[in-house]
Amino acid sequence: MKTLLIPIALGALVAAQSCRIASAPASNVATSSLVATSDATTSADTSLVVSFFSIGTGINTQAAEQLDALITRYESKHQPKWTVGRYRWGREGEIDYCFDLATTKADVAKLFIQDVKMSIATQERVNVGINAACTRRR
């Protein structure tokens, strides 16, 4: 009886594991990307989405802290009139920062986007979307 149950249990375990791997979303495979999309409702360089995601190890907290420091620095130096939304969406600290830069001075917005590209977008487990819709808004 034991000799019959062990192979059946192992077969079920292997089948379940292969189904889980096959159904994993492709977005979790990437470690970092810079996404440029166009949205008919926004004008050039008016929205920015920075998404911190996890692939089973939590988010890149160092990059998130760098973004928070960058936001604080810009708010104290330039007093931008932007809207920043922070939307948590996962179990491991996943979060999206959604910036509406439409009311911010064009030169400040452009400089901020450039700084985000240089310091945050190159890090692991971070996606940066320019002119991207904030899809996890509640």
CORGI-V811117 format. One record per helix or strand of 2 or more residues. SS is the DSSP state (alpha for helix, beta for strand). FROM is the first residue (numbers start at 1). LEN is the number of residues. If there is no record, write none. Layout:
{{SS;FROM;LEN} {SS;FROM;LEN}}
//
This chain:
{{alpha;2;21} {alpha;26;3} {beta;32;5} {beta;47;6} {alpha;61;18} {beta;83;6} {beta;95;6} {alpha;106;14} {beta;126;5}}
//
